[in-house]
Amino acid sequence: MRTKNTQADYIDLVDQLKRIPILQIFDSYVGGKLRHHGKKAVAACPWHGRDSSPSLTLYVDRNNWYCYGCQKGGTVIDMVMVALGVDFKTAVATIARDFGLRTCQIAPEVKKKIQQRQESRNIDVAFEADYERCYLVLLTLKNDIASKLSTYYEFEQNQKLVHTLPILEGIIDELSSAQAQADKLRAWRLARRMLIWLQTMNP
């Protein structure tokens, strides 16, 4: 009778995990917008500073990844190690548990750390969604205001909107160009304030 959790079992488990599609691992533990180019996909790297030119590359055909900014890469297990800040064994246990391949024990303090990282990622995803919403709403409002001011009469009758339009355009530019998280947060706060102010104006 075979004993449970032998070295051969563990090696087999690791092999199974390495075959999980890199896109699924990215979506589950990293998240973010991907641009697909044939057999690879690129994204802004969340692990180093300003990444205006996406440097995190997922090689779908080889099922591995490399960040040309961090100069780090590897298998799907390596990606989880970097994303969650854990060691190899914990990454293996986490993926196995999350993908239902095997029930693995994880130390309580490590489990708490992983949960905190995943909660932080969920907050980031929610922020990005609201950031995108603010951008689209302000863009629509800008177009509506520009349309209202298309005639000389409307231009003369709506001087408040005339002064609002360049401010609105400036915030939209900030939203579309911000890359660093601090810049995004500043642009998002400006956008939220502008939306509240525009609601009071009811243009």
C-alpha positions as CSV (number, residue, x, y, z in Angstrom):
1,M,0.0,0.0,0.0
2,R,1.4,3.4,-1.0
3,T,2.0,6.0,1.7
4,K,0.5,9.4,1.3
5,N,2.5,12.5,0.4
6,T,5.6,10.6,-0.8
7,Q,8.3,12.5,-2.7
8,A,7.1,11.0,-5.9
9,D,3.6,12.3,-5.2
10,Y,5.0,15.7,-4.5
11,I,7.0,15.8,-7.8
12,D,3.8,14.7,-9.6
13,L,1.9,17.5,-8.0
14,V,4.4,20.1,-8.9
15,D,4.3,18.8,-12.5
16,Q,0.5,19.1,-12.6
17,L,0.7,22.7,-11.2
18,K,3.2,23.7,-13.8
19,R,0.8,22.7,-16.5
20,I,-2.0,25.1,-15.3
21,P,-2.3,27.7,-18.0
22,I,-0.3,30.8,-17.2
23,L,-3.2,33.1,-18.1
24,Q,-5.3,31.4,-15.3
25,I,-2.5,31.9,-12.8
26,F,-2.1,35.5,-13.8
27,D,-5.8,36.2,-13.5
28,S,-6.1,34.4,-10.1
29,Y,-3.0,35.8,-8.3
30,V,-1.8,38.9,-10.2
31,G,-4.7,40.5,-12.2
32,G,-4.6,43.4,-14.5
33,K,-5.1,44.3,-18.2
34,L,-3.5,42.0,-20.7
35,R,-2.7,42.8,-24.3
36,H,-2.5,39.7,-26.5
37,H,0.1,39.4,-29.2
38,G,0.0,36.0,-30.9
39,K,1.4,33.4,-28.5
40,K,2.2,35.9,-25.8
41,A,0.5,38.5,-23.7
42,V,1.9,41.6,-22.0
43,A,0.9,43.6,-18.9
44,A,2.1,46.4,-16.7
45,C,4.3,44.8,-14.0
46,P,2.9,45.4,-10.5
47,W,6.2,44.4,-8.8
48,H,8.4,47.3,-9.7
49,G,8.0,51.1,-10.1
50,R,6.4,53.0,-12.9
51,D,5.9,50.6,-15.8
52,S,4.7,52.9,-18.6
53,S,5.7,50.4,-21.2
54,P,4.3,47.0,-20.1
55,S,7.3,44.7,-19.4
56,L,5.6,41.7,-17.9
57,T,5.4,39.1,-20.6
58,L,3.4,35.8,-20.5
59,Y,4.6,33.2,-23.0
60,V,1.4,31.3,-23.5
61,D,2.9,28.6,-25.7
62,R,5.7,27.8,-23.2
63,N,3.5,28.5,-20.2
64,N,6.0,30.7,-18.4
65,W,6.7,34.4,-17.9
66,Y,9.4,37.0,-17.7
67,C,9.5,40.7,-16.6
68,Y,12.0,42.7,-18.5
69,G,11.9,45.4,-15.8
70,C,12.4,43.2,-12.7
71,Q,14.5,40.7,-14.7
72,K,12.6,37.9,-13.0
73,G,10.6,35.1,-14.5
74,G,9.9,31.4,-14.5
75,T,7.0,28.9,-14.1
76,V,3.5,29.5,-12.9
77,I,4.8,28.5,-9.4
78,D,7.4,31.3,-9.5
79,M,4.7,33.8,-10.5
80,V,2.7,32.9,-7.4
81,M,5.8,33.1,-5.2
82,V,6.5,36.7,-6.4
83,A,2.8,37.7,-6.3
84,L,2.2,36.5,-2.8
85,G,5.7,36.9,-1.4
86,V,5.9,33.2,-0.3
87,D,8.4,30.4,-0.6
88,F,8.2,27.5,-3.1
89,K,6.4,25.0,-0.8
90,T,3.8,27.6,0.2
91,A,3.2,28.5,-3.4
92,V,2.7,24.9,-4.3
93,A,0.3,24.3,-1.4
94,T,-1.7,27.5,-2.2
95,I,-2.1,26.7,-5.9
96,A,-3.0,23.0,-5.1
97,R,-5.6,24.2,-2.6
98,D,-7.1,26.9,-4.8
99,F,-7.3,24.6,-7.9
100,G,-8.6,21.6,-6.0
101,L,-5.7,19.3,-6.8
102,R,-4.9,18.4,-3.2
103,T,-5.7,19.4,0.3
104,C,-2.5,21.0,1.6
105,Q,-1.7,22.4,5.1
106,I,-0.6,26.0,5.3
107,A,0.8,27.5,8.5
108,P,-1.8,30.0,10.0
109,E,0.6,33.0,9.9
110,V,1.4,32.3,6.2
111,K,-2.3,31.8,5.4
112,K,-3.1,35.2,7.0
113,K,-0.4,36.8,4.9
114,I,-1.8,35.3,1.7
115,Q,-5.3,36.4,2.6
116,Q,-4.1,39.9,3.2
117,R,-2.3,40.0,-0.1
118,Q,-5.4,38.7,-1.9
119,E,-7.6,41.2,-0.1
120,S,-5.3,44.0,-1.2
121,R,-5.5,42.7,-4.8
122,N,-9.3,42.7,-4.6
123,I,-9.2,46.3,-3.4
124,D,-6.9,47.1,-6.4
125,V,-9.3,45.5,-8.8
126,A,-12.2,47.5,-7.4
127,F,-10.2,50.7,-7.6
128,E,-9.3,50.0,-11.2
129,A,-12.9,49.4,-12.1
130,D,-14.1,52.7,-10.5
131,Y,-11.2,54.5,-12.1
132,E,-12.3,53.3,-15.5
133,R,-15.9,54.2,-14.7
134,C,-14.9,57.8,-13.7
135,Y,-12.9,58.2,-16.9
136,L,-15.8,57.0,-19.1
137,V,-18.4,59.1,-17.3
138,L,-16.3,62.3,-17.5
139,L,-15.5,61.6,-21.1
140,T,-19.2,61.3,-21.9
141,L,-20.0,64.5,-19.9
142,K,-17.2,66.4,-21.7
143,N,-18.7,65.4,-25.1
144,D,-22.2,66.4,-23.9
145,I,-20.9,69.8,-22.7
146,A,-19.0,70.4,-25.9
147,S,-22.1,69.6,-27.9
148,K,-24.2,72.1,-25.8
149,L,-21.6,74.8,-26.5
150,S,-21.6,74.2,-30.3
151,T,-23.7,77.3,-31.1
152,Y,-22.9,80.9,-30.3
153,Y,-26.1,81.3,-28.4
154,E,-25.5,78.4,-26.1
155,F,-21.9,79.5,-25.7
156,E,-23.0,82.9,-24.4
157,Q,-25.8,81.5,-22.2
158,N,-23.6,78.8,-20.5
159,Q,-20.5,80.6,-19.4
160,K,-20.2,78.3,-16.3
161,L,-19.9,75.4,-18.7
162,V,-17.4,77.3,-20.8
163,H,-15.1,77.6,-17.8
164,T,-15.8,74.0,-16.7
165,L,-14.8,72.4,-20.0
166,P,-11.0,72.9,-19.9
167,I,-10.9,71.8,-16.3
168,L,-12.8,68.7,-17.2
169,E,-10.4,68.0,-20.2
170,G,-7.4,68.4,-17.8
171,I,-8.7,65.8,-15.4
172,I,-9.5,63.4,-18.3
173,D,-6.0,63.8,-19.6
174,E,-4.6,63.0,-16.1
175,L,-6.8,59.9,-15.9
176,S,-5.6,58.7,-19.3
177,S,-1.9,59.4,-18.7
178,A,-1.4,58.4,-15.1
179,Q,0.8,55.3,-14.6
180,A,2.2,55.3,-11.1
181,Q,-0.3,54.4,-8.4
182,A,0.1,57.7,-6.6
183,D,-0.7,59.6,-9.8
184,K,-3.7,57.4,-10.4
185,L,-5.0,58.0,-6.9
186,R,-4.6,61.8,-7.3
187,A,-6.4,61.8,-10.7
188,W,-9.2,59.5,-9.3
189,R,-9.8,61.9,-6.4
190,L,-10.0,64.9,-8.8
191,A,-12.4,62.9,-11.0
192,R,-14.6,62.1,-8.0
193,R,-14.7,65.7,-6.9
194,M,-15.5,66.8,-10.4
195,L,-18.4,64.3,-10.7
196,I,-19.9,65.5,-7.4
197,W,-19.6,69.2,-8.5
198,L,-21.1,68.5,-11.9
199,Q,-24.1,66.7,-10.2
200,T,-24.7,69.9,-8.2
201,M,-24.6,71.9,-11.4
202,N,-26.9,69.5,-13.2
203,P,-25.7,70.7,-16.6
